[in-house]
Amino acid sequence: MTDKERSCKEFSRLLEIIDELRLKCPWDMKQTNESLRKLTIEETYELADAVISGDDEGIKKELGDIMLHLVFYAKIGSEKNLFTMADVLEGINEKLIYRHPHVFGKVEVSNASEVERNWEHLKITENNGYKPVLSGVPSSLPAIVKANRIQEKVRGVGFDWEDRTQVWDKVLEELSELKVEAENKDTESIESELGDLLFSIINASRLYGIDPEAALEKTNRKFIRRFNYLEQETMVKGKSLHDMSLDEMNEIWEDSKKYD
C-alpha cells in the first residue's frame, strides 16, 4: 500500500468514526459550529506552538486534532443538507487549480512574487465579480497577523515600497511622531501614533521576510527563559527578587544570555 492509498484509507476511517460519534456519543452529538469555534482556535494555537518549538511530533499530533475539527464541521454541514466533505474537497481542489494557472494552465511566471501577485488578482476577480482587495481579511484576526495580511494583500496589487530600505524612514518618522505625543501626554494621540509605529515595524518585517508574530513569540519565550533563570539564581542565593536591587538583577540577567 502506497502512502497515498494509506492516507485515503485512514481519512475514510476518520469519516466513519465521526459518523458513529455523532450517533452514539452525547458530547459529540451536542456540538455545533459555534461550540466548536473556540476549540478550533485553541487547537490552531497549539499547532502554532509546536511549529515555533520545532516539535515535529507535536505538529503531527496537532494536525490530527485540526483534521478532526475540519471533518466535524463538514459533518455538521451535511446534517443540515448544506454541503458534504466531498463538496469541501472539490471546492479547494478547483480553487487550487484556478489559482495556479502557471502550473495547470499556460500562464508563465519567473518567481514566487509573481505567483503571489497573480494569486491576489485572481482572488479579486473570481466568481465573475470584483471584490475589494482587503475584503478577504478576517476581522477577528489578531492585530499583528491582520496587519501583516493587509500589507501582503495590498502588495499583491502593487501598493508597496519600491525599495524595502525605504521602510526605515517611515519607521523613524512614526517613532518621532510617537515621541512628540508622549511628551504632550495625550493618551489618545499616543495610542494612535503607537499603532502607526507598530504597523510600520510589521511592514518592515514583511519586507525582510520575517513573520512578525513568530518573531515576537520567540522574543516572549526568550524573555521567559531569562526571567526564569533570574528567579532560579536568586533562590540559589537565598534571596527574593523583592529584596534585590535592579543592578543585582541585571547582573544575573546578563548572565542568563549565555544560555539563549
Buried (B, 14 or more C-beta within 10 A) or exposed (E): EEEEEEEEEEBEEBBEEBEEBBEEEEEBEEBEEEEBEEBBEEBBEBBBBBBBEEEEEBBEEBEEBBBBBEBBBBBBBBEEEEBBBEEBEEEEEEEEEEBBBBEEEEEEBEEEEEBBBBBBBBBBEEEEEEEEBEEEBEEEEEEBBBBBBBBBBBBBEEEBBEEBEEBEEBBEEBBEBBEEBBEEEEEEBBEBBBBBBBBBBBBBBBBEEEBBBBBEBEEEEEEEBBBEBBBEBBEEEEEEEEEBEEEBBEEBBEEBEEEE
